Amino acid sequence: MIELLHGVIGVVLLTLGRRLFWVFVGCVGFVAGYQVAHQYLGLQPSWVAWTGALLCGLGGALVAVFFQTLAIILGGFAAGSAVGAYLTVLMGFTSVPVINILGGLLGAILLYVLFDGALIVLSSIVGSILVVQVLAWNPQAEVVLFLVLIAAGIWFQAEWLRKQKPKKD
């Protein structure tokens, strides 16, 4: 069940990450909350992980609506941390907390400084990670799909943003 939900969240992030910033922060908060609860609480009943995920997702969305600067930093940190963790595992290493923190700091800085472009790239990367993890193909196919999805997400969201910006004469 959670795999299907991660796949849906991945597609939402690939297509709407820039358009609906609060959805981006809420989705990243949900996924991060679920992963943290699952990793640190382990064998607890599944409702505990779901509750933690829902609280993180709702909290992230509310912060995004009312405190956008804080949400930019927190959303960038969560997305950057998830990307760092995924890339570490993809390269064959176990998850290293220092890489997660460095990825989080980089994501927070990028999202704060380069909001539109960074949000498009981060949401495309995180969305691609979620979709690829759900499909669980062989590693070579996953890498190709991962890169294709990132490119498609960036293209789709950039086109949408370009069409929304008023044309200058």
N, C-alpha and C positions, 0 to 999 in steps of 0.2 A: 504493500500500500504506500509506504513512504517513498519507494522508488518511483512510482507513478507520479506522486505529488512533486518530487524533485524534478522529474521530466517536464511537467507542466510549468513549474516555476522557471525552469531553464528556458523554455520557449518564450514565456512572458518576458524574461530579462533580455533575451536575444532581440525581441521585437519592440518592446515598450520601455526598456530601461531608461532611456533619455527622456522620453515623452512624459512618463509618470514617475518623477523622482521619488515620491513617497512610496510607490510600489516597489521600486528598486531597493530602497532602504528596508522596507517591511519584508520583502522576500529574502534579502541577504540576512536580515536579523533572524528570520524563521529558520533558515538553513543552518546558520551559525549556532543558534540556540539548540537545535536538535543535535548537531554534531557534538557540541560541548556536553550536553546532558548525556548523550549516548556514550561518549568517551570517558567521562569522569564519574558517572553514576552507574555505568555498566549494566548490571543485571537487575536493575530496578524494574518495576512494571512499565510497560510501554507508555502508559498514560503519563508517567512522570516526564519522559522525554518530550512527548507531544505538548504537555502543558508548558514546559520550559520553552519549547520552540514557538508556541503560540504567543506567549508573553513577550518573548524577544521580538517577534515579528510585529505584534501590535504596538509594542513600545517604540520600535524603530519607526513605524509609520507615523505614530503620533508626534514623535520628536521631529520627523521630517516636515510635518505640517506646521508645527508651532515654533520650532527652533532650527531653521534651515541650516545655518552655519554649523551648529553642533552635529546635525544629521549628516552633513557633507563629510565632516571629519570622521564620525563613527562609521558611516557607510563605506567610506573609502578604506578605513582601517580593516573592517570586516571583510570586504571584498579582496583587498590586497593580501590579507592573511590567508584567505581561502585559496587564492591563486598560488601563493608561496608554498602552502601545504601540498597542493595538488602537484605542482611542478617538482617538489622534492620527492614525492612518492613516484611520480612518472619517471624520474631519473634513477629509480631503484633504491632510494634511501628511505629510512623510516622518517616519519614526521619529526622535524627538529623545531622545538619551540622558538629558538632564536631566529630561524628562517621565517616562521610565522609572524613574529613580531616585526622583523625588518620589512617583510612584505606588507604588513599592515601599515607601518609608518610610511612606506613609499606610496601605497595606495591612498592614504589620507592626504599626503602632501600633493600628489598629482590631482586628486579630485578637487582639492581646495583651490589650487592654482589654475588648473586648466579644466574648469568645470564641465563644459559641454563635451569636449573631445575626450577627456578622461572618463566621464560617465558613460559615453558610448563604448569606449574600449573596455572598461571594467565590466560593464553589464554584459557585453558580448562574450568576454572571457569566462565570467562566472556562469552565464547561461550555457555556454558550450561545455564547461566542466560538468554541470548537472546533467545535461542530455547525454554526454558520452558515458558518464558513470552508470546511468540507467541502462544503456544498451549493452554494456559489458562485452564488447567485441574483442578480437585479439589485439594486442598492443599496437601493432603497426597500423591496423585499420583505425584504431582509436585516435592515433596521432593525426592521421590524414583527416578524419572526420572532425576532430577538434579544431584543426587549422581552417578547414572549409567553413565550419559553423562560425568561427570568429570572424572570418572575412565577410560572410553573408550578414551576420549581425551588424557589423560596422557599416557595411554598405547600406543596408536597409535603414538603419537609424540615421545615418548621415544624409541620405536622400530625403528622409522625412523632415529632418531639421532644415535642410536646404530649401525645401518647398515651403516651410513655415516662415522663413526669414523674408521680410519685405525686400523687394527688388529696388536697387538704387539706380536712378537714371543717370 
